Amino acid sequence: MKLWIGNIHPDVTDEQLCEFVEKYGCPHPSEIQRVPGDGTRPAAILNFEGAVEDKVSSAQMRLHGMFWHNRELNVQTLMIMGGSTP
């Protein structure tokens, strides 16, 4: 399962991001992919391994719309289905 966090302050480190999501119930992400966009509203995609859907979904509801580092976060879950793509 993946968690999209948009409108992150550009100075936020991966470590700070991990601590933040863990504080609100997410497990430690196995991977963080940064999405710079046009530079005004950077985002990150956090990947979580294993059966963590309930924890990540609950945290998403808490985090969406929250103000952190003077920015309102846009947080969505991304369900990636297994299998190959044509």
TAQUI-V434539 format. One record per residue. N is the residue number from 1. RES is the residue in one small letter. PSI is psi in whole degrees, -180 to 180 (* if undefined). Layout:
N,RES,PSI
N,RES,PSI
//
This chain:
1,m,147
2,k,152
3,l,122
4,w,126
5,i,111
6,g,158
7,n,38
8,i,140
9,h,135
10,p,-21
11,d,-5
12,v,130
13,t,164
14,d,-39
15,e,-45
16,q,-40
17,l,-44
18,c,-48
19,e,-40
20,f,-51
21,v,-34
22,e,-36
23,k,-30
24,y,20
25,g,-3
26,c,149
27,p,173
28,h,128
29,p,144
30,s,-21
31,e,146
32,i,125
33,q,123
34,r,141
35,v,101
36,p,-28
37,g,-138
38,d,5
39,g,-14
40,t,-27
41,r,68
42,p,157
43,a,173
44,a,146
45,i,120
46,l,129
47,n,135
48,f,129
49,e,152
50,g,-173
51,a,84
52,v,15
53,e,-45
54,d,-45
55,k,-45
56,v,-41
57,s,-41
58,s,-43
59,a,-38
60,q,-44
61,m,-36
62,r,-39
63,l,-30
64,h,126
65,g,-5
66,m,145
67,f,128
68,w,126
69,h,45
70,n,28
71,r,142
72,e,122
73,l,145
74,n,111
75,v,126
76,q,148
77,t,148
78,l,118
79,m,118
80,i,119
81,m,145
82,g,175
83,g,173
84,s,158
85,t,146
86,p,*
//
